[in-house]
Amino acid sequence: MKNLPINEEHCESHLSPGLSRRDFLVSMLIASGAVIVGTNGLLEAATDRSGAKVWPKDWPTKIKPLFVDTKKHVVKMYTEVSLRHLTETTPHWGIGCPTGKYADKLILSSPAEPLDFHDALVRIGARPGNNLALDSYGQFVAGDRLNVTASWPGLKNPFDISDIFYDSTGKGYQIRFGGNRATSEKMKTGCLTCLESCPISITSNAVYPHLSGTQRKITPNSHFRGKPEVLPNTEAFPVVVFYRISSGS
């Protein structure tokens, strides 16, 4: 599958006028010094010419990948784009930690550890479901519903999770705080946000039921990948994901 072209109409409301999405990001981030290409080829946080930090003060960084705002009931997570999964699909992996077992399957990779993410959600008042066992096949994750959005420097408005992740079945996303702290610690998968109901991941998608590995190979719930027409098409590009407690059920 080839990368899709940039959909300017889709992105127009999120960008400053006068530049394409890609040109604007490259000129703003690299020329201003918000990020630079380091010696390892990855994008790194930087300062502007005056030495002031360009990265928003209340955003997480690669060194401190979680920012907890208890007043606004939001957890902000630093992640990086995996170019592989802007073209290759995955049956349920979404966002995870590269220290886990499935580092090569993630659409967005974050240095945030699952237990720290779990505890951060508790701090903002989110209630975990803790209703799934490893063999709870066909069941759906419970827990408080979370509004999940994504942003990066240069955007006027954040994207919804449905804007950045492609879902082949098209049923969409209802991310809930599954909990699963003890199971996550035991299994060490590194899963932060799974795209189907999951008994291991800290958060997961209640639209699709939990499947066994065998069933997923035969009849998966869906296939997922990042959207290259929306996400920056640069390996390890920093994307901040926002988890807010939903006012809905």
NORVEN-V322260 format. One record per residue. N is the residue number from 1. PHI is phi in radians with two decimals (none if undefined). Layout:
n->{N & N}
phi->{PHI & PHI}
This chain:
n->{1 & 2 & 3 & 4 & 5 & 6 & 7 & 8 & 9 & 10 & 11 & 12 & 13 & 14 & 15 & 16 & 17 & 18 & 19 & 20 & 21 & 22 & 23 & 24 & 25 & 26 & 27 & 28 & 29 & 30 & 31 & 32 & 33 & 34 & 35 & 36 & 37 & 38 & 39 & 40 & 41 & 42 & 43 & 44 & 45 & 46 & 47 & 48 & 49 & 50 & 51 & 52 & 53 & 54 & 55 & 56 & 57 & 58 & 59 & 60 & 61 & 62 & 63 & 64 & 65 & 66 & 67 & 68 & 69 & 70 & 71 & 72 & 73 & 74 & 75 & 76 & 77 & 78 & 79 & 80 & 81 & 82 & 83 & 84 & 85 & 86 & 87 & 88 & 89 & 90 & 91 & 92 & 93 & 94 & 95 & 96 & 97 & 98 & 99 & 100 & 101 & 102 & 103 & 104 & 105 & 106 & 107 & 108 & 109 & 110 & 111 & 112 & 113 & 114 & 115 & 116 & 117 & 118 & 119 & 120 & 121 & 122 & 123 & 124 & 125 & 126 & 127 & 128 & 129 & 130 & 131 & 132 & 133 & 134 & 135 & 136 & 137 & 138 & 139 & 140 & 141 & 142 & 143 & 144 & 145 & 146 & 147 & 148 & 149 & 150 & 151 & 152 & 153 & 154 & 155 & 156 & 157 & 158 & 159 & 160 & 161 & 162 & 163 & 164 & 165 & 166 & 167 & 168 & 169 & 170 & 171 & 172 & 173 & 174 & 175 & 176 & 177 & 178 & 179 & 180 & 181 & 182 & 183 & 184 & 185 & 186 & 187 & 188 & 189 & 190 & 191 & 192 & 193 & 194 & 195 & 196 & 197 & 198 & 199 & 200 & 201 & 202 & 203 & 204 & 205 & 206 & 207 & 208 & 209 & 210 & 211 & 212 & 213 & 214 & 215 & 216 & 217 & 218 & 219 & 220 & 221 & 222 & 223 & 224 & 225 & 226 & 227 & 228 & 229 & 230 & 231 & 232 & 233 & 234 & 235 & 236 & 237 & 238 & 239 & 240 & 241 & 242 & 243 & 244 & 245 & 246 & 247 & 248 & 249}
phi->{none & -1.50 & -1.06 & -1.39 & -1.21 & -1.13 & -1.63 & -1.16 & -1.12 & -1.14 & -1.63 & -0.98 & -1.23 & -1.73 & -2.11 & -1.21 & -1.24 & 1.74 & -2.31 & -1.17 & -0.95 & -1.19 & -1.09 & -1.12 & -1.10 & -1.11 & -1.18 & -1.24 & -1.34 & -1.47 & -1.14 & -1.39 & 1.57 & -1.06 & -2.44 & -2.31 & -1.51 & -1.39 & -1.16 & -1.55 & 1.50 & -1.69 & -1.35 & -2.20 & -1.14 & -2.51 & -2.05 & -1.42 & -1.15 & -1.45 & 1.62 & -1.37 & -1.24 & -1.55 & -1.07 & -0.92 & -1.09 & -1.71 & -1.83 & -1.26 & -2.23 & -1.11 & -1.33 & -2.13 & -1.32 & -2.17 & -2.20 & -1.87 & -1.94 & -1.25 & -1.23 & -1.67 & 0.99 & -2.41 & -1.93 & -1.90 & -2.16 & -1.37 & -2.37 & -2.34 & -1.32 & -1.80 & -1.06 & -0.96 & -1.70 & -1.60 & -2.19 & -1.46 & -1.59 & -2.27 & -1.35 & -2.94 & -1.30 & -2.18 & -2.11 & -2.75 & -1.70 & -1.18 & -1.40 & -1.45 & -1.25 & -2.03 & -1.03 & -1.47 & -1.90 & -1.50 & -1.43 & -2.16 & -1.93 & -2.28 & -1.22 & -1.13 & -1.45 & -0.95 & -1.16 & -1.15 & -1.14 & -0.96 & -1.18 & -1.16 & -1.14 & -1.09 & -1.11 & -1.55 & 1.71 & -1.29 & -1.86 & -1.32 & -1.41 & 0.87 & -1.87 & -1.89 & -1.76 & -1.03 & -1.86 & -1.43 & -1.18 & 1.51 & -1.67 & -2.03 & -1.15 & -1.93 & 1.88 & -1.04 & -1.35 & -2.12 & -1.47 & -2.02 & -2.29 & -2.41 & -2.63 & -2.74 & -0.95 & 1.91 & -1.49 & -1.42 & -2.38 & -1.24 & -1.65 & -1.29 & -1.00 & -1.21 & -1.39 & -1.78 & -1.98 & -1.46 & -2.19 & -1.12 & -1.37 & 1.48 & -1.40 & 1.65 & -2.38 & -2.43 & -1.38 & -2.20 & -1.42 & -1.15 & 1.63 & 1.05 & -1.06 & -1.14 & -1.18 & -1.06 & -1.10 & -1.28 & -1.44 & 0.96 & -1.44 & 1.42 & -1.30 & -1.89 & -2.40 & -1.64 & -1.71 & -2.44 & -0.97 & -2.42 & -1.49 & -2.02 & -1.12 & -1.14 & -2.21 & -2.78 & -1.70 & -1.30 & -1.20 & -1.99 & -1.34 & -1.24 & -2.07 & -1.31 & -1.04 & -1.14 & -1.10 & -1.12 & -1.21 & -1.50 & -2.35 & -1.15 & -1.03 & -2.92 & -2.22 & -2.20 & -2.84 & -1.28 & -1.65 & -1.19 & -1.39 & -2.13 & -1.21 & -1.00 & -1.54 & -2.38 & -1.00 & 1.13 & -1.13 & -1.32 & -2.26 & -1.71 & -1.84 & -1.91 & -1.98 & -2.03 & -1.15 & -1.37 & -1.39 & -1.49 & -1.35}
